[in-house]
Amino acid sequence: MCGRYASSAHPEDLVEEFDIDEDHLGEPFRSLLVSPQSPPAGEPDFNVAPTKAAPVVLTRVPRGADPDDEPTRQLRLMTWGLVPGWAKDVKMGLRLINARSEELLDKSTFAKAAASRRCLVPADGWYEWQASPTACDARGRPRKQPFFIRRSDGRPMAMAGLYEFWRDRPLAEDDPGAWLTTYSIITTAAEPGLDRIHDRQPLVLERSDWDDWLSPTMNDPSRVRAHLEFAGHGRFDAYPVSPAVNSSRNNGIQLLEPLARADLTGVVDPTTGEIMGE
């Protein structure tokens, strides 16, 4: 699964990196959070957690435009946790932070979005927790060590996702809270090496696939499936980081700093399989 990631790029850098036509990050949006988001949505965030709003890239005809107009590539704030348009309330989104690539086209929850509401989720990388084969915590359960996983080439990451619009019908349509826009990150089987950390990983697409993936008119299931089956082994580096990332209240670039080998206990090296800190 992917339950936490870092997204520290500034809006102007995302606009350039993803060839954005329309930057909507400054527009009002509905939030599911009780307290104000920290850091504010759209600002660099090194600990993006479910129910937070974060920048998402999509291509669609602008709202209110003529249906025959050309779609534009947009940068928008969306809430992490997919709420389908038919859901009776927003609670469903708390469970749908990830969508498994293997069932995306067949599961009713995701099929319509997979056909026409696909997006890219910009990131520096994601966090994953490795269950130790040798060390236990105070409750006798396998100790979990967080890792940060990023592209080896240092380029920004684009995780494949889906998005949905949910309408709060008692509210007027022009009320900023009437519409909730949400997204889910697509996951696939972890590649060799990363599977020593967790058996799943986000589906990360290459720049050459972005246009096709984002096209709202690309609804051929075989073409969508080809993207879902994409695998490019050896693209990522993974290293252990501080357990401080376990709390979504913690933030800052220090969360990405590698832990020293001396600070590890029962951690499996994803490259060699060696157990460090026995």
Secondary structure as the mmCIF struct_conf table of DSSP 4:
data_model
#
loop_
_struct_conf.conf_type_id
_struct_conf.id
_struct_conf.beg_label_comp_id
_struct_conf.beg_label_asym_id
_struct_conf.beg_label_seq_id
_struct_conf.end_label_comp_id
_struct_conf.end_label_asym_id
_struct_conf.end_label_seq_id
STRN STRN1 TYR A 5 SER A 7
HELX_RH_AL_P HELX_RH_AL_P1 PRO A 11 GLU A 17
TURN_TY1_P TURN_TY1_P1 PHE A 18 ASP A 19
BEND BEND1 ASP A 21 ASP A 21
STRN STRN2 GLU A 22 ASP A 23
TURN_TY1_P TURN_TY1_P2 LEU A 25 GLY A 26
BEND BEND2 GLU A 27 GLU A 27
BEND BEND3 VAL A 34 SER A 35
HELX_LH_PP_P HELX_LH_PP_P1 PRO A 36 GLN A 37
BEND BEND4 SER A 38 PRO A 39
HELX_LH_PP_P HELX_LH_PP_P2 PRO A 40 PRO A 40
TURN_TY1_P TURN_TY1_P3 ALA A 41 GLY A 42
BEND BEND5 GLU A 43 GLU A 43
STRN STRN3 ASP A 45 VAL A 48
TURN_TY1_P TURN_TY1_P4 PRO A 50 THR A 51
STRN STRN4 ALA A 53 ARG A 60
HELX_LH_PP_P HELX_LH_PP_P3 VAL A 61 PRO A 62
TURN_TY1_P TURN_TY1_P5 ARG A 63 GLY A 64
BEND BEND6 ALA A 65 ALA A 65
TURN_TY1_P TURN_TY1_P6 PRO A 67 ASP A 68
BEND BEND7 ASP A 69 ASP A 69
HELX_LH_PP_P HELX_LH_PP_P4 GLU A 70 PRO A 71
STRN STRN5 THR A 72 TRP A 80
BEND BEND8 GLY A 81 GLY A 81
TURN_TY1_P TURN_TY1_P7 GLY A 85 TRP A 86
BEND BEND9 LYS A 88 ASP A 89
HELX_RH_3T_P HELX_RH_3T_P1 VAL A 90 LEU A 94
TURN_TY1_P TURN_TY1_P8 ARG A 95 ARG A 95
BEND BEND10 ILE A 97 ILE A 97
STRN STRN6 ASN A 98 ARG A 100
HELX_RH_3T_P HELX_RH_3T_P2 SER A 101 GLU A 103
TURN_TY1_P TURN_TY1_P9 LEU A 104 ASP A 106
HELX_RH_AL_P HELX_RH_AL_P2 SER A 108 SER A 116
STRN STRN7 ARG A 118 ALA A 123
BEND BEND11 ASP A 124 ASP A 124
STRN STRN8 GLY A 125 CYS A 136
TURN_TY1_P TURN_TY1_P10 ALA A 138 ARG A 139
BEND BEND12 GLY A 140 ARG A 141
STRN STRN9 PRO A 142 ARG A 151
TURN_TY1_P TURN_TY1_P11 SER A 152 ASP A 153
HELX_LH_PP_P HELX_LH_PP_P5 ARG A 155 PRO A 156
STRN STRN10 MET A 157 ARG A 167
TURN_TY1_P TURN_TY1_P12 ARG A 169 PRO A 170
BEND BEND13 LEU A 171 LEU A 171
TURN_TY1_P TURN_TY1_P13 GLU A 173 ASP A 174
BEND BEND14 ASP A 175 ASP A 175
TURN_TY1_P TURN_TY1_P14 PRO A 176 GLY A 177
BEND BEND15 ALA A 178 ALA A 178
STRN STRN11 TRP A 179 ALA A 189
HELX_LH_PP_P HELX_LH_PP_P6 ALA A 190 GLU A 191
TURN_TY1_P TURN_TY1_P15 PRO A 192 GLY A 193
HELX_RH_3T_P HELX_RH_3T_P3 LEU A 194 ARG A 196
TURN_TY1_P TURN_TY1_P16 ILE A 197 ILE A 197
BEND BEND16 ASP A 199 ASP A 199
STRN STRN12 ARG A 200 PRO A 202
STRN STRN13 VAL A 204 VAL A 204
HELX_RH_AL_P HELX_RH_AL_P3 ARG A 207 LEU A 214
TURN_TY1_P TURN_TY1_P17 PRO A 216 THR A 217
HELX_RH_AL_P HELX_RH_AL_P4 PRO A 221 LEU A 228
TURN_TY1_P TURN_TY1_P18 GLU A 229 GLU A 229
TURN_TY1_P TURN_TY1_P19 HIS A 233 GLY A 234
STRN STRN14 PHE A 236 PRO A 240
STRN STRN15 VAL A 241 VAL A 241
HELX_RH_3T_P HELX_RH_3T_P4 PRO A 243 ASN A 246
BEND BEND17 SER A 247 SER A 247
TURN_TY1_P TURN_TY1_P20 SER A 248 ARG A 249
BEND BEND18 GLY A 252 GLY A 252
HELX_RH_3T_P HELX_RH_3T_P5 ILE A 253 LEU A 256
BEND BEND19 GLU A 257 GLU A 257
STRN STRN16 PRO A 258 PRO A 258
HELX_LH_PP_P HELX_LH_PP_P7 LEU A 259 ALA A 260
HELX_RH_3T_P HELX_RH_3T_P6 ARG A 261 ASP A 263
BEND BEND20 THR A 265 GLY A 266
STRN STRN17 VAL A 267 VAL A 268
HELX_LH_PP_P HELX_LH_PP_P8 ASP A 269 ASP A 269
TURN_TY1_P TURN_TY1_P21 PRO A 270 THR A 272
STRN STRN18 ILE A 275 MET A 276
#
